[in-house]
């Protein structure tokens, strides 16, 4: 109990220190624009959590007809600045649970000078984004973002005038490096990986798992195969940080069972809160993470050598962080025809950045130990891990309810 008291105190201190940390959640909608010559077929999807923003001043929600009309007025196709002819009126269609989907079509005079336009939600949420997936009759697949400052996108610009189109491969590498050095949550996660690794072999295992995981989802998200909710990913990144630190604390103090119970109970309480209408992440996601967290911490606490388990676990965590990396790329116009080169370069930059940070941390520890300026490893690991756990929990909870 004394150990738990010290850990709790350290976490509270850290929480007070990071109270001003920013959460990277965002309001969003999705759209697909299929182009065949001068014809454009549009599919526009609104998450249910966004619809209450459109309620009447007295709080009355929009009817389905009013919501359909809102889409009709705000999602259009233009030709030389003029509205194209609507050949298919906006109609709601069956969508996945938690979403409203609408389809409609436009016919423009010709294929030159066409633009897509989406102005929905920007007047209500200035930071709102609309993911636009553009599919041309040539088979090109283009991912772009429509924002408050760019509500209209010329298809000629989307097809080949990206600012990244003429960037060199080394510039793509530099983007990946800078993403690591400017991403504080990823840096804290790497610190947790270094703390949890007692041997060089352990560190190789966790870095390998993390690399495989984020490489897969970086490619899937950037190419549009999977489009996760960014607010869910931001919150889960915080949870991965807390879990790595919790495993380290539990391993060094032989209290993995206690920490597993605390972590699982917290997640289940958040799920219960969601069921009673108190915001947060979806119930299924919270229950699933609770089951994963409890089993992970319990299993790691009963293995003599958990290095191979960490390879699998950090692969799972890497999948989550990969979506976070992809969000950085999706904030920019992606270059048509060079997507593979961009992914390889950016991913290589991410690897260079994280290996550089790991080498700096390991070298600093080695130098301090040679100079006999270090405290005993158990003390350093417990205190540092408690701080990392506190930061991760703060990010997870604050982003869950932002």
N, C-alpha and C positions, 0 to 999 in steps of 0.2 A: 504493500500500500504506500510505503514511503516513496518507492520508485514512481508510482503513478502520480503521486502528489507533485513530485519534482517535474515530471513531464507536463502535467497540466499547467503548472505555474509558468513553465517556459513557453508553452503554447499561448497562454493568455498574454504574455509579454509581447510575443511576436504579433499576435492579432492586433494589439494596440498600435504597434509600429507600422502595420500595413493597412491601416484603416482607410487610407486615401488611394489604395490601389484601384486601378481601373479595370472593369470587366469589359470584354470585347463582344458583348451580345449585340444582335442586330435584328431589326424588323425586316422581313423579306417576303417576296412572292417569287413564283417561278413562271417562265413562259417558254414556249417552243414555237419557232417560226419556220414553217416548211415552205420553201420557195421553189416553184416550178414555173420558169419563164417569168411572166408578169403577174402570176397568181401567188398569193400568200395565204396559207392556212395557219391559223393561230390557235394555240392551246394555252390558256392562262389559268394558273392554279393559285388559290389563296388558302393559306393555313387557317383553320378555324380560330386559332388564337389571335389572328389579326382582325377578324371581322368585327369584334366589339368596338374597335376604334372608329368604325363608320356609323355608330348608333346615332339616333336623333338627339338633339340637345336635352330632351327630357329622359334620355336613357333607353328609349324604345329601340329595339334592334331593327335593322332593315329587313323588309320582307324579301323573299327570293326574287320577286320582280324588280324591287328597288336595287338589290345587289347586282342583278343582271344588267340593269340600266347603268349602274355605276361603272361596270366593266365596259359597256358599250361606249360610254363617253370618254373613258380614260385610256383605253388600249386600242391603238389604231395603226394603220399603215398609210404613209404619205408618199406623194410623188411630186417632186419639186416644190415641197412645202404645202401642197394641196391634198385634201383627203381623197384617198382612192375609193372606188365604188365598192360597197359592201355587198358581196354576192351570197354570203351565208350569214344570217343574223346570229347574234350572240345567243347561245343556248347552254343551259347547265347540263352536264353529263355526269354519269356515275364516276366517283373518284374514291381513292383510298380513304379509310376512316381518318377523320381529323382534317380533311381538306375539302374545298369546293373547287370544281374544275369547270371551265367554260371553253367552248370551241366556237369559232366563227371564221369567215374567210373574206379576202379582199381581191379585187382585180384592178391592177394599175394600167395606165396607157401602154407602158413598155417596161422593160427590165432595167433601164437606165434611170438613175435619180431616185430610186425607191429608198424610203427610210422607215424604220420601225419606231413607234412612239409609245411610251407608257408613263403616265403621270399619276397613277393611283398611289395613294398613301403619302406622297411626298409632302403635301401641305400639312399633314397630321404628324408625320414622323420624318424630320429632315434627314435622318441617317438611314432611312429605309433604302433597300436595294431590291432590284428585280433581276434575277438571274435570267439571262436570255440565251437560249440554245438555238442557234441558227443552222438549219440544214438546207443546203442548196441542191439544185438538181444535178450538180456535178459530183455530188457525194461528199462535199466538204462539210465538216462539222465544226462549228465555231462557237466558243463560249465567250460571252461578254457580260458586262454588268451595266445596268441602267441605274443611274443615281439622280439625286436632286439636281445636280449640276449638269447631268447629261441624260436628259429624259428622251432625247431623240438620237438615233444612231443611223447614219447613212450606211446602207448595205455595202457600198463600195469601200467604205472605211473599215467596216467589219471584215471584209474579205481580203484586205491586203494592205491597209495603211496603218497597222498597229505601230505604236512607238517602239515596240520591241522587234519589229520585223527586220530592221537592219542592225540590230545589236549583235556583237560578236559572241562566240561561244564563251570566251573569258568573262564577258559581261554577265552572262547567265550564271556562271560560276560565282562571280562576285555577289549577285543577288542572293544566292543561297547562303554564302558566308555571312552577309549582313543580316539575313533573317535570323540566324542563330545569335549573333552578337547584339541584336536589338530585341530579341524575344526573351524576356526575363523568365517567363514560366518554363521555357525549354532549358534555360540555363540552370534553374533550380532543380529541374528533373535530372539533369546530368550530374549535378552535385550529389543528388541522392544515389545515383548509380555508383559514383566513386566511393561514397561512404559505405555502401553495402558490399563492396568488393574487397575481400581480405587479401586476395592474391591477384597477380596479373592475369591468370587464367580466368578467374571469375569476371574480371573487367572485360576481357575479350568476349566471353559468353554474353554478357548483358548488352554490350555495344552491338554485337552481331545480331542479336534478336531484335533490338530496337531499329537497326538499319533495315533489316528485311521488312519489318512491319510498316515503317513509314514510307518506304519506297513503293510498296504495293498500293497503299491508299492514296499517296500523292498522285500516282498515275491514274487511278480510277476516278478520283474526284476532279482532276484537272481536265480529263477527257470527257467528263460528263456522265460516265457510267453510273456513278453513285453521287447523289447530291444530299449530304446530311444537313441537319439543322445546325447552323453554326453555334447557336447558344448552347445546344447540348454538348457539342465538342469542346467548347471553351470550359464548361463546367467539368466535364470528364477529365480534361487535362489536369485540372486542379486535384481531382481525386487520385489520378495516377501518382502524382507527386506525394500525396499523403500516404498512399498505400506502400510505396517504396520505403518511405521513412518509418512507417509503422512496423514493417517487417524487420527493419534494422534494429529498432528499439526492442521489439519482442525477442529477436534472436539474441541480442546481447544480454538481456535481463531474464530470459526464460519465461516471458509472460505473453507469448503469442496468443494463447487462448483468451486471456483477458482483453487484449487489444482487439482480437477478432470479434468478441462479444460487443465491445464498445462501438466498433465501426459498423457492425451489422445492425445493432440497435438504432444507431443514428440514422442509417439509410432507411430502415423500416419505419421509423417515426416520420421521416420526411415523406415516405409513401403514404402513410396514414393521413398526414396533413394534406397531401394532394387529393386524397379521396374525400376529404371533408371540405374541399374548396380552397385550401390555402396554397395557392400558386405552386411554383417549383416545377421540377422535371416530371415527365409522365410516370405513372405508377409502375408500369411494366419495366421501365428503365431502372427505376430505383430498386425494385425488388430483385431484378436481375443482377445489378451491381452489388446488392447486399449479399446474395448467394455467392457470387464470385469472390467478394472481399473476404467473407468468413472462411470459405474453403481454401483460398490462397494463403491467408495468414496462418490457419491451422496446419495446413500441409507443410508450409515452409518451416514452421516451428518444430515439426517432428522428423525432419530429414537431417541426417548427419551432414550431407553435402547437398545444399540446395542450388548449386550453380547451374545444373542442367534444367532444373525447374525454372530458374530465372530466365534462361534462354527463351522458353515458351512464354513466360509471363511478360517479359519485355517486348516480345514480338507482338503480343496483344496490345500492350501500351503503345508500341510504335504505330500500330494501325490507327489508334486514336490521334496521336500527334501528327501523323501524315495528313489527316484532314485539316489540322491546324496549319500545316505548311501550305496546303493547297489554297486555303483562304487568302494567303498573301498573294499568290499568283492570280487568283480570280478577281482581285481588285484592279487588275490591269487588263488592257486589251491583249489577248493572246495572239501571237503571230501565226497566221495560216501557213501551213506547209513546213513550219519549223518547230512544231509542237514536240516532236521526239527529241530534237536537239535541245530545246528549252528544258525539258524534263531531265535529261541526262546532266546538263550543265548545272541546273539548279540543285539537283540531288547531290551531285558531286560537291558543290559548294557547301551544302548542309553538312556533308560528311567531313569536309575539311574544317569547317567551323567547329563542329562538336569535338572532333579529335584534337583540335588546337586547345579548346577549353579543358579537355580531359588531361592533356599533356601539361598544361600550365598548373592545374590543381595537383597532379601527381608530383611534378617537379618541385612545387612549393613545399609540399609535405616532406619530400626527401631532403631538401635543403634545410628546412627547419629541424628535422630530426638529426641531421649531421651536425648542426650547430647546437644541438641539445637544448632547443628552445620550445620543444613540444611537451604537452601534458600527456599522461598515459592515454593510449588509444581508446579504451572504454569510455573515459570521461569526454574526450573530444567527440567521439561518435555519438554518444547519448545526447550531448548538448546540441550539436549540429543537426542531428536527426530530429530532435524535438522542434527546432526552429523550422526545418524544412516541412515537417508535418503540420505545424501551425500555419505556415504560408499556404500549403496545399489545401488545407481544410477551409481557410478563409476564402480562397479563390473558388473552391467548389461550392460552398454555401452561398456566397455573394452572387456568383454567376447563375446559380440555380434560381434565385429569387429576383434577379435584376429585371 
